[in-house]
Structures are given as C-alpha cells and as structure tokens.
Amino acid sequence: MDELITILDSQGNNTGEIELKSYAHRMGLFHATVHIWLYTKDGEILIQKRGKNKVIHPLLWDVSVAGHIGAGEEIKLAAIREIAEEIGLDIKEKELEKIGVFKSVHEHHEDLIDSEFHHTFICELQSPLKQLKKQDSEVAALDLIFIDKFQEETENNIRLKKYVPHKTSYFHEIVKSIRTKL
C-alpha cells in the first residue's frame, strides 16, 4: 500500500517535504520507520516471517513488527498502529521503550533503495502467541525464539539465509536491550 511519508535528510532531520512511499523508495530518499521487538519474560523474542508477496525480502524472518511512519504521524502512535495492524495486539504507549534510532540504507536495485531511520522499541509480550492475529497480507508466520538461539543465529552465516539483512551491530543492540529486561 502506498502512503504519504515525511522526507528526512541524511542526518534524520525533517526536510518539510512529503512524498509517496513508492517515490521515496525509488529515489532513495530518507524517511522514518518503526521497529518493535516484542519479548517474553521467559527470554523469547517474537519474530515474524515476511509475507510471500512482499517486494523486499519475502519469507525471511524479521523484527516482530515494523512499518513506515505516516506524514505528520507521531512516532509512538505509528508503533502502536503497526502492532495492532500486523499482529492484532493493542498496547499502551507506556509499554514501549525506545532503545534508539538506527540509520539503514539498502539498495535492492536501482529503482528500490531503502534509506531509513528505524525508530526502534522493545515491548514485553504479555499475550500467548496463539492469541496474536497476523495480518495475512504482510505476515506469513509468527514465532517465538529463545534469545540465546536468536543471538547465535544473527551472529553467524545463518542470518544471511534466514533473516532480513540488518547490520550485526543492530542485532547486538536488540539482544543487549532485551537482556536488561529479563
């Protein structure tokens, strides 16, 4: 789905421009997204398998919930919206803990360049996996993985075949932040 998003400069500052997401991706314009990593007190991390019809990285495992921040939308409200849309879970703003903003540029091909600032949150998952309602158009599957296994897999070559290719330092920060909550 195409949507209007706010364009940022290479430092993450609002330029005042608003463009369609498809145009921003075609031109490699920076914009903001939300990443929400959900975890259980038992030390598991919720991961989602991207839908088979996704243009970028179909059927690879990725962050629990992610999405673009709409033009003029507040960051935390975008996170809450995306969680409700993708996994059918209603959470409160106070449940989100921001752990950072991560700059990411992926040139998939000359007409598709993801230049994003990921506003990244962690949040305790208090509902059983079977109660989550995945958005079929976006999400092929949901699963829980123990944090030690997730760390092992994202630190070696398994991540190249199984996970969306985020930087190793990004995965390290996710694991470190979640471990402080266990």
C-alpha positions in Angstrom: 0.0 0.0 0.0 1.3 3.4 -0.9 1.2 6.1 1.7 2.4 9.7 2.3 5.6 9.9 4.3 7.8 12.7 5.6 11.2 13.0 3.9 14.3 13.4 6.1 17.8 14.5 5.3 20.8 12.1 5.7 21.0 13.1 9.4 17.4 12.3 10.1 16.1 15.8 10.2 12.7 16.7 8.7 13.1 18.4 5.3 9.5 19.6 5.3 8.8 17.5 2.1 6.1 14.9 1.9 6.2 12.2 -0.8 4.6 8.9 -1.6 6.5 6.0 0.0 6.9 4.4 -3.5 8.6 7.6 -4.7 10.9 7.8 -1.7 12.0 4.2 -2.3 12.5 4.8 -6.0 14.6 7.9 -5.3 16.4 6.6 -2.2 15.0 9.5 0.0 15.4 9.1 3.7 12.3 8.5 5.8 11.3 7.2 9.2 10.1 3.7 10.2 9.3 2.0 13.4 10.7 -1.3 14.6 9.1 -3.0 17.6 10.8 -6.1 19.1 8.5 -7.9 21.5 9.9 -10.3 24.1 8.6 -12.6 26.8 9.8 -12.7 30.4 10.8 -16.3 29.6 13.5 -14.9 27.3 11.8 -15.4 24.0 11.7 -12.9 21.1 8.7 -12.7 18.8 9.8 -12.8 15.1 7.7 -12.5 12.0 8.2 -14.2 8.6 7.6 -11.6 6.0 4.7 -12.3 3.6 5.3 -14.2 0.4 4.1 -11.2 -1.8 6.4 -8.7 -0.1 8.7 -7.0 -2.7 11.6 -6.8 -0.3 12.8 -10.0 1.5 9.7 -12.2 1.1 9.6 -15.1 3.5 12.6 -14.0 5.6 12.3 -13.7 9.4 12.4 -10.1 10.7 11.6 -7.8 13.5 8.4 -8.6 15.5 6.6 -5.6 13.9 7.7 -2.8 11.6 6.3 -0.2 9.4 6.5 3.3 7.9 5.6 6.4 9.9 2.9 8.3 8.0 3.4 12.0 7.2 2.6 14.0 10.4 2.2 10.9 12.5 3.7 10.7 15.9 6.4 8.0 16.2 4.9 6.1 19.2 1.4 6.2 17.7 2.8 4.8 14.5 4.3 1.9 16.5 1.0 1.3 18.3 -0.8 1.3 15.0 1.6 -1.1 13.3 1.4 -3.5 16.2 -2.4 -3.5 16.0 -2.4 -3.9 12.2 0.3 -6.6 11.9 -0.4 -8.8 15.0 -3.7 -7.7 16.3 -2.4 -6.6 19.7 -3.5 -3.4 21.5 -0.8 -1.9 23.6 -0.4 1.3 25.5 2.2 4.0 24.8 3.8 3.5 28.2 4.6 -0.2 27.3 7.0 0.9 24.5 10.6 1.5 25.4 12.7 3.3 22.8 16.2 1.9 22.5 17.5 4.0 19.7 17.3 5.2 16.1 19.3 3.2 13.5 20.2 4.5 10.1 19.9 1.9 7.4 20.5 2.1 3.6 19.8 -1.0 1.4 20.0 -0.7 -2.4 17.9 -3.6 -3.5 18.1 -2.5 -7.2 18.4 0.9 -8.9 14.7 1.6 -8.6 14.4 0.4 -5.0 16.6 2.0 -2.3 15.5 1.8 1.3 17.0 4.8 3.1 15.5 4.7 6.5 15.9 5.7 10.1 14.4 2.9 12.2 12.9 4.2 15.5 13.4 1.1 17.5 11.4 -0.1 20.5 11.2 -3.1 22.8 8.0 -4.1 24.5 7.1 -7.1 26.7 4.7 -9.5 25.0 2.1 -10.4 27.6 -0.3 -12.4 25.3 0.3 -16.0 24.2 1.5 -16.5 20.6 -1.7 -18.3 19.7 -3.8 -15.2 20.6 -2.0 -12.9 18.1 -3.8 -12.3 14.8 -1.3 -11.8 11.9 -2.1 -9.6 9.0 -2.0 -12.1 6.2 -1.1 -9.6 3.5 2.1 -8.6 5.4 3.0 -11.6 7.7 3.4 -15.2 6.6 4.1 -16.5 10.2 4.9 -15.6 13.7 7.2 -17.5 16.0 9.0 -17.2 19.4 12.7 -17.9 19.5 14.8 -18.0 22.6 17.1 -15.1 22.9 20.3 -17.2 23.0 19.3 -19.0 19.8 18.4 -15.7 18.2 21.7 -14.2 19.2 23.6 -17.2 17.8 21.7 -17.2 14.5 22.1 -13.4 14.0 25.9 -13.5 14.7 26.8 -16.1 12.1 26.0 -17.0 8.5 22.6 -18.4 9.3 21.3 -14.8 9.3 22.2 -14.4 5.7 19.7 -17.1 4.7 17.1 -16.8 7.4 16.8 -13.2 8.4 16.3 -9.8 6.7 19.9 -8.5 6.4 20.2 -5.9 9.2 23.7 -4.9 10.5 25.2 -7.2 13.1 25.5 -4.2 15.4 21.8 -3.7 15.1 21.0 -7.3 16.2 23.6 -6.9 19.1 21.7 -3.8 20.4 18.4 -5.6 20.2 19.7 -8.6 22.2 21.5 -6.4 24.7 18.4 -4.2 25.3 16.1 -7.2 25.8 18.5 -9.0 28.1 18.3 -6.0 30.5 14.6 -6.7 30.9 14.9 -10.4 31.8 
